[in-house]
Amino acid sequence: RAPATSRSTSMMAARRRITTLLALCAACVGVSATSHRPPPARTAPHGVHPLATTGRRALLSSALIWAAIPSAARADFTSREDAAIELIRSSSTSSELARGLNELGSLAEEYGGLGKTTENVVEQLRMLRQSQLFDPEVEVAYRDAMREIDPFRVVAVKPAVQFSVFAYAPLYIVLLVVQQLLPKFFFPAYLAGAALAFVPIIIAISNS
């Protein structure tokens, strides 16, 4: 009986060691998980949507960035733009007109465009193409200035794009009717519709 009793005692001791070891492992895992737990997410105040809070931060950042631009630089931009436009308006020779266009183009290159006055300035510059002073020298200066002021011809193409957008639905309906009733004429009608939608944009780009 003594050997059986000692064997039982040793088995119980081994079970205690295993239980203690498992308890220690569980405690370590719990501590590790608690230490690596991500911080609680910041929630917006009650009744305020999180996107609204983000939008307000973005607006505040934009306002701070604009406020950080020295007022002297903004005043310098405005005065130089007004001087260049006045020189273009009052030009009596092609050389003066080309110089005004070069100054306006240099200003746009320096500041990355003309900002809010872009559309108004582009409309005024496009009228110069009908001027008697529009010679090859002025044309080169005009192209260079327009490349800096409106490089993608957004102002010139805007009316044509708007027309194409509004004309898309009627053209689509007409093409469906032709396809169902006059299938032989669908391809010519399709070409005519594409020309009606895209030719104005091409013409606007070429005339800019």
GIMO-V347347 format. One record per helix or strand of 3 or more residues. SS is the DSSP state (H for helix, E for strand). FROM is the first residue (numbers start at 0). TO is the last residue. Records with the same first field share a line. If there is no record, write none. Layout:
BEGIN
SS: FROM-TO, FROM-TO
END
This chain:
BEGIN
H: 1-34, 49-67, 70-88, 93-110, 114-129, 135-148, 153-180, 182-205
END
